[in-house]
Amino acid sequence: MKYENAKDILPASLLKEVQKYAEGKAIYIPKCEKTKGWGEASGYREKLNKRNALICSRYAAGAGIVELAEDFYLSPESIKKIVYGKKIKLPVYSPSIYSAKQYSDAGVGEEWVRIYLENGGLETPDGEEFFLSELVKIPLRLIEDDADVIINKKSDGYTDVPLIALFEGHRFRSFCGEEYLALLRKEKKNAHWAFIFVSRKEYSYYLNNFGKQFQRGT
């Protein structure tokens, strides 16, 4: 390794700062690490690539679009984007319905939800037990809540954020808390955009009784 005199490289002001901590010492300054791309730190990107590769493989073997959509709990539109080779470009994230729609339309709504929940200190439901729907507009009357919930926050910051809901035991409930749902109802909203974690055991029931009727986020 070739050593160089720091005074020949560093600005005088910076050299003085370095001398405070390492005067007379030979130090190694490592290269900056390349910033990881979206999903790399969490492993999400690798899982997504493996899933998409499997979908393409099955499509090449003769599986139909609808069949693949049902098997992988995705919409036919998302399957088409994958098998027809449309490159996924991750949109800019923000905690808003607009951003969530962009992610959902690109077929990566899972990543928007993961970031949103992570920023809120919440864990994503187990992917082995739940699948995530596209962004849909759900009637708020379908979601159970606590009628005695006390609202302590203003509603302005919530009405432009999608609701995260769970469907389990043939029931819908808010995943982000009862206060959030109460705030939306205070705004006299009949329906609101939402991502729904659906129990895999109840997927067929959900799809036939609700999923096919919900407005999509496109």
DADA-V872425 format. One record per backbone hydrogen bond with DSSP energy under -0.5 kcal/mol. NH is the residue of the N-H (numbers start at 1). CO is the residue of the C=O. If there is no record, write none. Layout:
nh={NH/NH}
co={CO/CO}
This chain:
nh={8/9/10/15/16/17/18/19/20/21/21/22/23/25/27/30/40/41/43/44/45/47/48/49/50/51/52/53/54/55/56/57/58/59/60/61/62/63/68/69/70/71/72/73/74/79/80/81/82/83/84/85/86/87/89/90/96/97/100/101/102/103/104/105/106/107/108/111/112/113/114/115/116/117/118/119/120/121/122/129/130/131/133/136/136/137/138/138/140/141/142/143/144/144/147/149/152/158/159/161/163/165/165/166/167/168/168/171/172/173/174/175/176/181/182/183/184/185/186/187/188/189/192/194/195/197/198/198/199/200/202/203/206/207/208/209/210/211/212/213/214/215/217}
co={5/6/6/11/12/13/14/15/16/17/18/18/19/22/25/28/37/37/39/39/39/43/44/45/46/47/48/49/50/51/52/53/54/55/56/57/59/58/64/65/66/67/68/69/69/75/76/77/78/79/80/82/81/85/87/88/94/160/96/97/98/99/100/101/102/104/103/108/108/109/110/111/112/113/114/115/116/118/117/126/126/198/196/134/194/215/136/192/190/190/139/140/142/172/145/146/150/155/155/158/193/163/195/173/197/166/171/168/142/166/144/164/164/177/178/179/180/181/182/183/185/184/138/136/163/165/131/196/167/129/199/200/202/203/204/205/206/206/207/210/210/137/135}
